[in-house]
Amino acid sequence: MIAPDLQAAGPVLKQLQNSLQGVLYLDRGWGALVDELRKKASEYGVHFLTKNKVNCIEHENGIVQHVLCEDGTKVIARNIIVTTSPAIAYQLVPHAEATALHTWKEQAIEVTAACLDVALRRLPKPKQQFVYGIDQTVFLSNQSRAAYLSEDGAHVISVIKYQGIETNSEKDLQELEQTLDLVQPGWQDELVVKQYLPKVTVCHDFMHMKRQENPGPAVPEISGLYVAGEWASHGELLVDASTASAKRAVQHILSHEEMERALNYEYRNIV
């Protein structure tokens, strides 16, 4: 569990209920999902602008105007969904201190983790493939038992330790390797390759007891500006929060445009 001393109970219980219905694993990992989404979006006419840094999101008289890129490119848009962290969203919007973006940035509590991934030729203990720490914030899973993750049939095991404010990369690695020693003794003899990431962001914010308000979907002070991401949670966790917040933003945009069309229709009939 992420930040157990601050986590609101409701979202955790809901996530537990969802997980009891089964968990999906992705063949070839998250990259395969991203590639497929990009392909589908292209088929529907979506244009991707890559390798160009966004400098700011301009707005005027409370209405979003355009995205300004580092090379001077302006992307005019009536609606913009920002999917960065709350801190970066705050930086991109001029005068954000006078908007809800300030509150969302200040209340955000980032959760990080140390991650160790190993590929093993075989498992010394084939029946021991999943561990969820109770007295320690450690999680181990052999996701290749359910998904296609290697070309040669190697077992890909991920060991994760959720971190607090103070971190120690060497100590964290030692704890993760000790967990592997306990669950898969002799794993070093079967090692193909390993990767250690000492500090990665699990989420930029979550439903915690210190939160003042739920972010988004709309930035109320700037019409046409929206936020989405795992931190823009209204009770969901992680990837569920990302997809739910994106859906909320799109629904808000469609509802707003439908309302505008209805008002214009009424106006034309009156005139």
C-alpha positions as CSV (number, residue, x, y, z in Angstrom):
1,M,0.0,0.0,0.0
2,I,1.3,3.4,-0.9
3,A,1.7,5.8,2.1
4,P,-0.4,3.7,4.5
5,D,-0.3,6.4,7.2
6,L,-2.0,8.9,4.9
7,Q,-4.0,6.8,2.6
8,A,-7.8,7.2,2.6
9,A,-9.5,3.9,3.4
10,G,-12.3,4.1,0.8
11,P,-10.1,4.1,-2.4
12,V,-8.0,1.2,-1.0
13,L,-11.0,-0.9,-0.2
14,K,-12.5,-0.3,-3.6
15,Q,-9.2,-1.2,-5.3
16,L,-9.1,-4.4,-3.2
17,Q,-12.6,-5.3,-4.4
18,N,-11.6,-4.7,-8.0
19,S,-8.4,-6.8,-7.7
20,L,-10.3,-9.7,-6.3
21,Q,-12.2,-9.9,-9.6
22,G,-8.9,-10.6,-11.4
23,V,-5.8,-8.7,-12.6
24,L,-4.8,-8.1,-16.3
25,Y,-1.1,-8.4,-17.4
26,L,0.1,-7.0,-20.7
27,D,2.1,-9.0,-23.1
28,R,5.4,-7.1,-23.7
29,G,4.5,-4.6,-21.0
30,W,3.1,-1.1,-21.0
31,G,5.1,-0.1,-24.1
32,A,2.9,-2.4,-26.3
33,L,-0.2,-0.7,-25.0
34,V,1.2,2.8,-25.8
35,D,2.2,1.7,-29.3
36,E,-1.3,0.3,-30.0
37,L,-3.0,3.4,-28.7
38,R,-0.8,5.6,-30.9
39,K,-1.6,3.4,-33.9
40,K,-5.4,3.6,-33.2
41,A,-5.2,7.4,-32.7
42,S,-3.4,7.8,-36.0
43,E,-6.1,5.9,-37.8
44,Y,-8.6,8.4,-36.4
45,G,-6.6,11.3,-37.7
46,V,-4.8,12.4,-34.5
47,H,-1.6,14.4,-35.2
48,F,1.4,13.9,-33.0
49,L,3.9,16.7,-32.4
50,T,7.0,15.2,-30.9
51,K,10.5,16.3,-29.9
52,N,9.3,19.8,-29.2
53,K,9.2,21.1,-25.7
54,V,6.1,23.0,-24.4
55,N,7.0,26.4,-22.9
56,C,3.6,27.5,-21.7
57,I,-0.2,27.3,-22.1
58,E,-1.4,30.8,-22.9
59,H,-4.8,32.0,-21.7
60,E,-6.6,35.4,-22.0
61,N,-9.7,36.7,-20.2
62,G,-10.2,33.4,-18.5
63,I,-10.2,31.4,-21.7
64,V,-7.4,29.1,-23.0
65,Q,-5.8,30.3,-26.2
66,H,-2.9,28.1,-27.4
67,V,0.1,26.0,-26.5
68,L,3.4,27.7,-27.1
69,C,6.4,25.5,-27.9
70,E,10.1,26.1,-27.4
71,D,10.7,26.6,-31.2
72,G,7.9,29.2,-31.4
73,T,5.2,26.8,-32.7
74,K,1.7,27.8,-31.6
75,V,-0.9,25.1,-31.3
76,I,-4.3,26.9,-31.2
77,A,-6.9,25.0,-29.2
78,R,-10.3,25.6,-27.6
79,N,-9.6,22.8,-25.2
80,I,-6.4,21.6,-23.7
81,I,-5.9,18.6,-21.4
82,V,-2.7,18.8,-19.4
83,T,-1.3,15.3,-18.4
84,T,1.9,16.4,-16.7
85,S,2.5,16.3,-12.9
86,P,0.7,19.0,-10.8
87,A,4.0,20.9,-10.4
88,I,4.8,21.1,-14.1
89,A,1.1,22.0,-14.9
90,Y,1.5,24.9,-12.5
91,Q,4.8,26.0,-14.2
92,L,3.3,25.9,-17.7
93,V,0.3,28.1,-17.0
94,P,0.9,31.9,-16.5
95,H,-0.5,33.3,-13.3
96,A,-1.3,29.8,-12.1
97,E,-1.0,31.1,-8.5
98,A,-4.5,32.6,-8.9
99,T,-6.0,29.2,-10.0
100,A,-6.8,25.8,-8.5
101,L,-3.5,24.6,-10.0
102,H,-1.8,26.2,-7.0
103,T,-3.9,24.2,-4.5
104,W,-3.4,21.0,-6.5
105,K,0.3,21.5,-6.5
106,E,0.6,22.4,-2.8
107,Q,-1.5,19.5,-1.6
108,A,0.3,16.9,-3.8
109,I,2.2,14.2,-2.0
110,E,4.5,12.2,-4.4
111,V,5.0,8.5,-3.8
112,T,8.3,7.0,-5.0
113,A,9.7,3.5,-5.1
114,A,12.9,1.6,-5.6
115,C,12.5,-1.0,-8.3
116,L,14.6,-4.1,-9.1
117,D,13.8,-6.2,-12.2
118,V,15.6,-9.5,-12.9
119,A,15.3,-12.0,-15.7
120,L,16.0,-15.6,-14.6
121,R,16.5,-18.7,-16.7
122,R,14.4,-20.7,-14.3
123,L,12.8,-20.2,-10.9
124,P,14.6,-22.0,-7.9
125,K,11.2,-22.0,-6.2
126,P,8.5,-22.3,-9.0
127,K,5.6,-22.1,-6.6
128,Q,6.8,-18.8,-5.0
129,Q,5.9,-16.1,-7.5
130,F,4.1,-13.4,-5.6
131,V,4.7,-11.6,-2.3
132,Y,2.9,-8.6,-0.8
133,G,4.6,-7.2,2.3
134,I,2.6,-6.6,5.4
135,D,5.2,-5.4,7.9
136,Q,7.3,-4.0,5.0
137,T,6.4,-1.9,2.0
138,V,7.8,-4.5,-0.4
139,F,6.0,-6.1,-3.4
140,L,7.3,-9.0,-5.6
141,S,5.7,-10.4,-8.7
142,N,6.6,-12.7,-11.5
143,Q,4.4,-11.1,-14.2
144,S,5.8,-13.4,-16.9
145,R,3.7,-16.2,-15.4
146,A,0.7,-14.5,-17.0
147,A,2.2,-12.3,-19.8
148,Y,4.7,-12.6,-22.6
149,L,7.7,-10.5,-21.5
150,S,10.8,-12.2,-22.9
151,E,11.9,-13.6,-26.2
152,D,13.8,-16.6,-24.7
153,G,11.3,-17.7,-22.1
154,A,13.1,-16.1,-19.2
155,H,11.1,-15.3,-16.0
156,V,10.9,-11.5,-15.5
157,I,10.5,-10.7,-11.8
158,S,9.9,-7.3,-10.4
159,V,10.6,-6.3,-6.8
160,I,9.4,-3.0,-5.6
161,K,9.9,-1.1,-2.3
162,Y,7.7,1.9,-1.6
163,Q,9.8,4.7,-0.1
164,G,9.3,7.5,2.4
165,I,10.6,11.0,2.5
166,E,14.2,9.8,3.3
167,T,15.7,7.4,0.7
168,N,18.9,5.4,0.6
169,S,19.5,3.7,-2.7
170,E,22.1,1.2,-1.5
171,K,20.0,0.1,1.5
172,D,16.9,-0.2,-0.7
173,L,18.8,-2.4,-3.2
174,Q,20.0,-4.6,-0.3
175,E,16.4,-5.0,1.0
176,L,15.1,-5.9,-2.5
177,E,17.9,-8.5,-3.1
178,Q,17.2,-9.9,0.4
179,T,13.5,-10.3,-0.6
180,L,14.7,-12.2,-3.7
181,D,17.0,-14.3,-1.5
182,L,14.0,-15.2,0.7
183,V,11.5,-15.9,-2.1
184,Q,13.9,-17.4,-4.8
185,P,17.0,-18.6,-3.0
186,G,19.9,-19.0,-5.4
187,W,18.4,-16.6,-8.0
188,Q,21.9,-15.2,-8.7
189,D,22.9,-18.5,-10.3
190,E,20.0,-18.2,-12.8
191,L,20.4,-14.5,-13.5
192,V,20.3,-13.4,-17.2
193,V,20.2,-9.6,-16.6
194,K,19.0,-7.2,-13.9
195,Q,18.0,-3.5,-13.8
196,Y,17.8,-1.4,-10.7
197,L,16.0,2.0,-10.6
198,P,16.7,3.6,-7.2
199,K,13.9,6.1,-7.2
200,V,10.9,6.2,-9.7
201,T,7.7,8.1,-9.3
202,V,4.8,5.8,-8.6
203,C,2.3,8.6,-8.5
204,H,2.4,12.4,-8.2
205,D,-0.5,12.5,-5.7
206,F,-3.3,10.3,-4.4
207,M,-6.4,10.3,-2.2
208,H,-4.8,11.1,1.1
209,M,-6.1,12.5,4.4
210,K,-4.4,15.9,3.9
211,R,-5.9,16.6,0.5
212,Q,-8.1,19.7,0.4
213,E,-10.0,19.0,-2.9
214,N,-10.0,16.5,-5.8
215,P,-8.2,17.9,-8.8
216,G,-10.1,18.5,-12.1
217,P,-11.3,17.7,-14.5
218,A,-11.6,21.4,-15.3
219,V,-9.4,24.2,-14.0
220,P,-12.4,26.4,-12.9
221,E,-10.6,29.8,-13.5
222,I,-9.6,29.1,-17.1
223,S,-12.3,27.9,-19.5
224,G,-11.1,25.1,-21.8
225,L,-8.2,24.0,-19.5
226,Y,-8.3,20.5,-18.0
227,V,-6.0,18.1,-16.1
228,A,-5.7,14.3,-16.2
229,G,-3.3,11.8,-14.7
230,E,-2.9,9.4,-11.9
231,W,-2.8,12.4,-9.5
232,A,-6.1,13.8,-10.6
233,S,-7.9,11.0,-8.7
234,H,-11.5,11.2,-7.5
235,G,-11.1,7.9,-5.6
236,E,-9.3,5.7,-8.1
237,L,-5.7,4.5,-7.8
238,L,-2.8,4.6,-10.3
239,V,-3.7,3.5,-13.9
240,D,-7.4,3.5,-12.9
241,A,-7.0,7.2,-11.9
242,S,-5.3,8.1,-15.1
243,T,-8.0,6.6,-17.3
244,A,-10.9,7.8,-15.2
245,S,-9.5,11.4,-15.0
246,A,-9.0,11.5,-18.8
247,K,-12.5,10.2,-19.3
248,R,-13.9,12.9,-17.0
249,A,-12.0,15.6,-18.9
250,V,-13.4,14.4,-22.3
251,Q,-16.9,14.1,-20.9
252,H,-16.7,17.7,-19.6
253,I,-15.5,19.0,-22.9
254,L,-18.3,17.2,-24.8
255,S,-20.9,18.3,-22.4
256,H,-19.7,21.9,-22.6
257,E,-19.8,21.9,-26.4
258,E,-23.2,20.3,-26.5
259,M,-24.5,23.1,-24.2
260,E,-22.9,25.7,-26.5
261,R,-24.7,24.2,-29.5
262,A,-28.0,24.2,-27.7
263,L,-27.6,27.9,-26.7
264,N,-26.7,28.9,-30.2
265,Y,-29.7,27.0,-31.6
266,E,-32.0,28.7,-29.2
267,Y,-30.4,32.1,-30.0
268,R,-30.9,31.6,-33.8
269,N,-34.6,30.6,-33.2
270,I,-35.2,33.8,-31.1
271,V,-33.5,36.0,-33.7
